[in-house]
Amino acid sequence: MAEVRAEIDALDRDIVALLADRLHYIDEAARIKKDRATVRDEARIADVLIKVEAEAQRLGADPRVVASAYRALVEASIMHEFEKFDRLQR
């Protein structure tokens, strides 16, 4: 069990690094967008979810689990982008 947990911990470090990179691009999007109404983009959300579900399926992972995690990630990212956008508009 310790070996499995160590592998999960290593993966978590990699995931956090990737999330940090993703957040960098969320910050860039907030900087580029001129209108707060464009922060939440339902078509883009749907597109992201379709893509990650397909990738999960391709990799043999449970697409429901991946989609659920991504829904939470997308919502948190949108809240982060709103906060960043609002700070930049001051």
C-alpha positions as CSV (number, residue, x, y, z in Angstrom):
1,M,0.0,0.0,0.0
2,A,2.8,2.4,0.8
3,E,4.2,2.0,-2.7
4,V,0.8,2.7,-4.3
5,R,0.4,5.8,-2.1
6,A,3.9,7.0,-3.0
7,E,3.0,6.7,-6.7
8,I,-0.3,8.6,-6.2
9,D,1.6,11.3,-4.3
10,A,4.1,11.6,-7.2
11,L,1.2,11.9,-9.7
12,D,-0.4,14.5,-7.5
13,R,2.7,16.6,-7.6
14,D,2.7,16.4,-11.4
15,I,-1.0,17.3,-11.5
16,V,-0.5,20.3,-9.3
17,A,2.3,21.5,-11.6
18,L,0.0,21.1,-14.6
19,L,-2.8,23.0,-12.8
20,A,-0.4,25.8,-12.1
21,D,0.4,26.0,-15.8
22,R,-3.3,25.9,-16.6
23,L,-3.9,28.8,-14.1
24,H,-1.2,30.8,-15.8
25,Y,-3.2,30.6,-19.0
26,I,-6.5,31.4,-17.2
27,D,-4.7,34.6,-16.0
28,E,-3.7,35.4,-19.6
29,A,-7.3,34.9,-20.7
30,A,-8.5,37.3,-18.0
31,R,-5.9,39.8,-19.2
32,I,-6.9,39.5,-22.9
33,K,-10.7,39.6,-22.5
34,K,-12.2,43.0,-22.7
35,D,-15.7,42.2,-21.4
36,R,-16.5,40.4,-18.2
37,A,-19.5,38.7,-19.9
38,T,-17.0,36.7,-21.9
39,V,-15.3,35.1,-18.9
40,R,-17.9,32.4,-18.7
41,D,-18.3,30.8,-22.1
42,E,-20.8,27.9,-22.2
43,A,-19.7,26.7,-25.6
44,R,-16.1,26.5,-24.5
45,I,-17.1,24.6,-21.3
46,A,-19.0,22.1,-23.4
47,D,-16.1,21.7,-25.8
48,V,-13.6,21.1,-23.0
49,L,-15.8,18.5,-21.4
50,I,-16.3,16.7,-24.6
51,K,-12.6,16.6,-25.3
52,V,-11.6,15.4,-21.8
53,E,-14.3,12.7,-21.8
54,A,-13.0,11.5,-25.2
55,E,-9.4,11.5,-24.0
56,A,-10.4,9.6,-20.9
57,Q,-12.2,7.0,-23.0
58,R,-9.2,6.7,-25.3
59,L,-6.9,6.1,-22.3
60,G,-9.3,3.6,-20.7
61,A,-10.2,5.8,-17.8
62,D,-13.7,6.3,-16.5
63,P,-15.0,9.3,-18.4
64,R,-17.6,10.0,-15.7
65,V,-14.9,10.5,-13.1
66,V,-12.8,12.6,-15.4
67,A,-15.7,14.8,-16.5
68,S,-16.8,15.2,-12.8
69,A,-13.3,16.4,-11.9
70,Y,-13.1,18.7,-14.9
71,R,-16.5,20.2,-14.1
72,A,-15.1,21.2,-10.7
73,L,-11.9,22.4,-12.3
74,V,-13.7,24.5,-14.9
75,E,-16.0,26.1,-12.3
76,A,-13.0,26.9,-10.0
77,S,-11.1,28.3,-13.0
78,I,-14.0,30.5,-14.0
79,M,-14.2,31.9,-10.5
80,H,-10.5,32.5,-10.6
81,E,-10.7,34.2,-13.9
82,F,-13.6,36.5,-12.7
83,E,-11.4,37.5,-9.7
84,K,-8.4,38.2,-11.9
85,F,-10.5,40.1,-14.5
86,D,-12.0,42.3,-11.8
87,R,-8.6,43.1,-10.3
88,L,-7.2,44.0,-13.7
89,Q,-10.2,46.4,-14.4
90,R,-9.5,48.5,-11.4
